[in-house]
Amino acid sequence: MLLINRKLIELAKPSAKWIFAMVFVKLALLFTVMYIFGITGKVQGLLYTQELTPQLLFNAIIVMSLIALVRFIGNLIDGELAYKCSADLRIDLRHKIYKKMLELGIGYSESMGTTNAVTASVDGIEALETYFSKYLPALIYCFIAPFVLFFRMTGSAPEAAWVLLVASLIVLPINQLFRKVVRLLKGEYWSKFNNLNTYYYDSLEGLNTFVLYDSDEKRREDLSKKCWDFRNVTMRVLRLNFNSVIISEMIIYISSAIAIVFISQNFVAGGFGFGRAIFLLLLADTFFAPVRDLMSTGHSAMNGVAAAENVFGLLKLKSDRENLAQVDVDGTSQKSGFVLNQVGFQYGQDRQILKNISMKVERGKVTAIVGQSGCGKSTIANLLMRFYDANSGTVYLDGQDIKTQDPQQIHKKVCIVPQNTYIFTGTILDNLKMAKTDATVEEMMKALDMVNLSSFVKQQPEGLDTNIGERGGKLSGGQKQKLGIARAILMDADIYIFDEATSNVDVESEDDIWECIGKLARNNTLVVISHRLSTIRKADCIYVMDKGEIKESGSHNSLMKKRGLYSYMVTEQESLEGLFEGGELCVS
Ligand SMILES: Nc1ncnc2c1ncn2[C@@H]1O[C@H](COP(=O)(O)OP(=O)(O)OP(=O)(O)O)[C@@H](O)[C@H]1O
């Protein structure tokens, strides 16, 4: 009813000191208002009885100016406290959400969706900020202020004081009854808002593709429909809010009118003088200021309550990855690389993706994983990075069950280069320093040299400080991928996983990347996933997968001698590549 619940109170704890300080300042400001009214009443009374001297008027103006100054400072302090309250809350909640996302790892995008996570941590937190910095202090103040005014008034005009007190106490619950209905609508409001946001971001990102397939008009229509749906639910919420304001204002005006009649009657009956009558009328007008203040923040507060559901929804998501306690392992095992023992895996409740996988990624060696598209190669990479945990069997890293190791620790040792490395908006230097904050220019140029990108950087007038646009939009696909690999090299990881790192680049960049992988292979442990079988021939061990299982393993020569799946795949690929001769398609 009052837009408070246990979870919100729990969240308010870090900001409690600011909330109570705001209530205190508001009450102090109320006393200054009553003092100003007292002086105004006295001046008016003296004017009425023609006893006002210039000296008395001057004194009154001085005192009122001083009080106005105190009020001005009080309002500044109130604003500052509201800022502190929001800032504390924002930092606290964003830390919690960030921590949760790290805990959930890659799984967060599946359990919640990137846009929903962004909405919760940006719009949701902003809505909660208003709730804690404006609504909660106003709510507490709203329960104290009417009593303060009541006790100030009841001595001179008890009937008026009672009418105003009762009205100010019932107007809020009546207003909240409407809010309750609005709150039900708010669930729909937020779900439509999230849906529209996701659709909008998706549409912006895929704009070129829509134009390419001539489906941009259809997308525009769908987006427009979603906008209208959202507009309609927003209008319903606003309409209900508007009605609630009308009813509340009616109660306020009627009770104020009754109070004015009582005060006037008492004055006419000689109960008090003109000055006191003015003072009481001014107090009567102030009676509803706290409740009005509260109602004006009620709409935002409701957004806060609904947003809180989203934020709590995100915070209570449980990671599938449980951490086990470490066990002691001998010295040799500590550098044994990866060992997968009868590993099985499925995404959520989906079908089984990996079945009984046993394999080794030995330190200092190159291990390749090949197989048809969709057979589960990248899923193995995901398990090695501990983006997910195996459903059965065990993945060991350096002798320890990977479940005993924190994903962040693993990611310091093991680095993955996916098909499309993510390049951040900013400069080449920004992107490289992400891997090693204290990297020197020489180290960065050396890493760029490994992927044959240093000459390009040197040609740029601003060198490493060249701005590469939004998500590296000013670079070619190949350059982006090479920059991503240079960044990975700078990280100086123990184990590198290349997951189809060349599948989206031109031939020239592909050659550069393979040359770089070749150089890395001399001193590093590599896992190479590639559909181009000719590129992994020199691997120490090749695992051949089919439908989630390992069918064969061994060196290229041993596998070719077997004349099994690998040999068949190599022959098929060679005959396909044979269709291209001298850069032309040859069909006989
Ligand atoms: N996040 C996910 N949720 C549900 N299913 C998934 C997910 N990622 C992959 N899959 C499914 O798991 C199977 C194996 O996918 P995976 O990406 O490991 O194959 P792959 O061998 O690497 O394929 P490719 O060579 O095409 O990249 C596929 O059928 C895919 O649809």
The ligand as an SDF file (V2000), in Angstrom:
LIG
                    3D

 31 33  0  0  0  0  0  0  0  0999 V2000
   24.4920  -21.2850  -25.6980 N   0  0  0  0  0  0  0  0  0  0  0  0
   23.9350  -22.3500  -26.2600 C   0  0  0  0  0  0  0  0  0  0  0  0
   22.7160  -22.7690  -25.8730 N   0  0  0  0  0  0  0  0  0  0  0  0
   22.1310  -23.8530  -26.4050 C   0  0  0  0  0  0  0  0  0  0  0  0
   22.7090  -24.6030  -27.3730 N   0  0  0  0  0  0  0  0  0  0  0  0
   23.9220  -24.2250  -27.8260 C   0  0  0  0  0  0  0  0  0  0  0  0
   24.5990  -23.0930  -27.3000 C   0  0  0  0  0  0  0  0  0  0  0  0
   25.7800  -22.9660  -27.9380 N   0  0  0  0  0  0  0  0  0  0  0  0
   25.8480  -23.9840  -28.8170 C   0  0  0  0  0  0  0  0  0  0  0  0
   24.7420  -24.7450  -28.7560 N   0  0  0  0  0  0  0  0  0  0  0  0
   24.4640  -25.9690  -29.5180 C   0  0  0  0  0  0  0  0  0  0  0  0
   25.4950  -26.8910  -29.2020 O   0  0  0  0  0  0  0  0  0  0  0  0
   25.8980  -27.5960  -30.3640 C   0  0  0  0  0  0  0  0  0  0  0  0
   27.4050  -27.5260  -30.4880 C   0  0  0  0  0  0  0  0  0  0  0  0
   27.7580  -26.1950  -30.7170 O   0  0  0  0  0  0  0  0  0  0  0  0
   29.2670  -25.7440  -30.8620 P   0  0  0  0  0  0  0  0  0  0  0  0
   29.2750  -24.2750  -31.0490 O   0  0  0  0  0  0  0  0  0  0  0  0
   30.0470  -26.2930  -29.7490 O   0  0  0  0  0  0  0  0  0  0  0  0
   29.6650  -26.4780  -32.2060 O   0  0  0  0  0  0  0  0  0  0  0  0
   30.9680  -26.3090  -33.0960 P   0  0  0  0  0  0  0  0  0  0  0  0
   31.4420  -27.6830  -33.3930 O   0  0  0  0  0  0  0  0  0  0  0  0
   31.9180  -25.3820  -32.4650 O   0  0  0  0  0  0  0  0  0  0  0  0
   30.3250  -25.6500  -34.3880 O   0  0  0  0  0  0  0  0  0  0  0  0
   30.9870  -24.6220  -35.4150 P   0  0  0  0  0  0  0  0  0  0  0  0
   32.1510  -25.3090  -36.0420 O   0  0  0  0  0  0  0  0  0  0  0  0
   29.8870  -24.3690  -36.3750 O   0  0  0  0  0  0  0  0  0  0  0  0
   31.3770  -23.4300  -34.6100 O   0  0  0  0  0  0  0  0  0  0  0  0
   25.1610  -26.9660  -31.5280 C   0  0  0  0  0  0  0  0  0  0  0  0
   24.1250  -27.8450  -31.9040 O   0  0  0  0  0  0  0  0  0  0  0  0
   24.5790  -25.6980  -30.9880 C   0  0  0  0  0  0  0  0  0  0  0  0
   23.3100  -25.4590  -31.5290 O   0  0  0  0  0  0  0  0  0  0  0  0
  1  2  1  0
  2  3  1  0
  2  7  2  0
  3  4  2  0
  4  5  1  0
  5  6  2  0
  6  7  1  0
  6 10  1  0
  7  8  1  0
  8  9  2  0
  9 10  1  0
 10 11  1  0
 11 12  1  0
 11 30  1  0
 12 13  1  0
 13 14  1  0
 13 28  1  0
 14 15  1  0
 15 16  1  0
 16 17  2  0
 16 18  1  0
 16 19  1  0
 19 20  1  0
 20 21  2  0
 20 22  1  0
 20 23  1  0
 23 24  1  0
 24 25  2  0
 24 26  1  0
 24 27  1  0
 28 29  1  0
 28 30  1  0
 30 31  1  0
M  END
$$$$
